[in-house]
Amino acid sequence: MRELIGFVLVAGGLAMLGSLAVAEIRDWRNRQHQARLQRIERGLAQAQQRLEVLALQHAAWLQGRAHEARKELILESFRASQEARNTVDAEHR
């Protein structure tokens, strides 16, 4: 009988120890998972910041190109109107 009680106590102790080990492993894995998620989120936030900077740079470049194109169109329109006026003036002489 004592042997049975001793066996039950040892088995219970081992079961409790196993349960604690499983809980500790589960908690460790959860901490590892959370740390990984935080690293990924930091990486995504950094990538988003870089993309925002790049988008602003491209927008500024495109605005500059559009401004230059508008200037060229205005100049070309002015030249064309001058040529047309010169042609009309030459025909009336």
C-alpha positions in Angstrom: 0.0 0.0 0.0 2.8 2.4 0.9 4.4 1.6 -2.4 1.2 2.5 -4.2 0.9 5.8 -2.3 4.5 6.5 -3.1 4.0 5.7 -6.7 0.9 7.9 -6.9 2.8 10.8 -5.2 5.8 10.4 -7.6 3.5 10.1 -10.6 1.5 13.1 -9.4 4.7 15.1 -8.9 6.0 14.1 -12.3 2.6 15.0 -13.9 2.7 18.4 -12.2 6.4 18.9 -13.2 5.4 18.0 -16.8 2.5 20.3 -16.8 4.7 23.2 -15.5 7.3 22.4 -18.2 4.6 22.4 -20.9 3.3 25.8 -19.6 6.8 27.3 -19.5 7.5 26.1 -23.1 4.1 27.5 -24.3 4.9 30.8 -22.6 8.4 30.9 -24.1 7.0 30.2 -27.6 4.4 32.9 -27.1 7.1 35.4 -26.1 9.2 34.4 -29.2 6.1 34.8 -31.4 5.4 38.2 -30.0 9.0 39.3 -30.4 8.9 38.1 -34.0 5.7 40.0 -34.7 7.2 43.2 -33.2 10.3 42.9 -35.4 8.1 42.4 -38.5 5.9 45.4 -37.5 9.0 47.6 -37.0 10.3 46.5 -40.4 7.0 47.3 -42.0 6.9 50.7 -40.4 10.4 51.5 -41.6 9.5 50.3 -45.1 6.4 52.5 -45.1 8.5 55.5 -44.0 11.0 54.9 -46.8 8.2 54.5 -49.3 6.5 57.7 -48.2 9.8 59.6 -48.6 10.3 58.1 -52.0 6.7 59.0 -53.0 7.3 62.6 -52.0 10.6 62.7 -53.9 8.9 61.4 -57.0 6.0 63.8 -56.6 8.4 66.7 -56.4 10.3 65.4 -59.5 7.0 65.0 -61.4 5.9 68.5 -60.4 9.2 69.9 -61.7 8.9 68.1 -65.0 5.2 69.3 -65.4 6.3 72.8 -64.7 9.0 72.6 -67.3 6.6 71.1 -69.8 4.1 73.9 -69.2 6.8 76.5 -69.7 7.8 74.8 -73.0 4.2 74.8 -74.2 3.8 78.5 -73.3 7.0 79.3 -75.2 6.0 77.2 -78.2 2.6 78.8 -78.2 4.1 82.3 -78.1 6.5 81.4 -80.9 3.7 80.0 -83.0 1.6 83.1 -82.5 4.6 85.4 -83.4 5.2 83.4 -86.6 1.5 83.6 -87.4 1.5 87.3 -86.8 4.6 87.8 -88.9 3.1 85.7 -91.7 -0.1 87.8 -91.7 1.9 91.0 -91.6 4.0 89.9 -94.5 0.9 89.0 -96.6 -0.6 92.4 -96.0 2.4 94.3 -97.3 
